Amino acid sequence: MIKADLVRKVMASVDLPQSKANDAVNAVFDAMRDALTEGERIELRGFGVFLVKNRKRGIGRNPKTGVEVAIPPGKTIRFKPGKALRVIG
């Protein structure tokens, strides 16, 4: 599924014109991006949780040459699915 598919689903669900549905989807993504940029946790009950985690400094290796490369510390986004999304199998 791509963003255009989400826009079409919003259009069908709430009977909005495409431009309004596109604005709504963009607004949600912008709000999520802003929250994650500020290091906030996003919890969507029944769906899951988006977290910003610190990534440790490490050493990688260039697969072509085998030369070791330092990987700087940073932040990464993790997603933990809610109970409704977990596949039991």
N, C-alpha and C positions, 0 to 999 in steps of 0.2 A: 504494500500500500504506500502511495506517495501522498504528498500534501494535496494535490488536486483531487485525489479520491476522498480525503477527509472533507474538503470543501463541498464536494458533491453530496456526501452523507449529511453534512450540516444543512445544506440546502433542502434536502428531502425531509429531514427530521423536523425542522422548525419552519418550513415554508418561507425561506428567505431568498431574495435574488442573489445571484452569484457574487456580485460585488460586496454585498453585506456579509455573506457567509465567508468570503475570503478575508474581509476585515476582521471578523470574529476569530477565525482560526489564527490569523497573524497576531491579534491581540493576546491570545492565550500563549502562543509561542514566545512573544516578546516578554510577557510577564514572567514566564518560566526562565527565560534566558537571563533576565535582570536579577531574579532571585538567586539563581545558581552562581552568577557572577559575583554577587555579594556574599556567597558562601552559605546561603540559607538552604534549609532542607525543605523539599516539596513533598507533602504527603497527600496522596489522592486515595481516599478510603475505598477499598474494594478493587483498586487498580495496582498501586504500589508506591514506593518511595524513591525519590531521586536524592542522592547525597553527594556532597563534595568531599572528597577524601584527599589527604596528603599522600603524594607519591614519593617514595624514598629515592635517594640518589643511588645510582647503580652503574654497572659497567656492562656495556653491550659489545657486540662484536660485528664488524663489517663482514657479511657472509662472503663477499667476493674476495677480499684481501686477507681476512682473518685478523685485521688490526683491531685492537681494543679501543672502544670509544666511551668516554664518560657521558653518562646520562644524568642531566641535572635534576635536582628535586623539583617537584611541581605539584599541581593539583589535577585531579581527574574526577570525572563524574561517574557514579555507580548507580545502578538501578536494582532495587530489591522488589521483586514482584509480590503483590498481595495474594491472599489466599484464593481469590477468585481466578487468578491467572496461573497459579501453580498447577502443573500437570502431574497427576498422580499416576504412576505407572511403574 
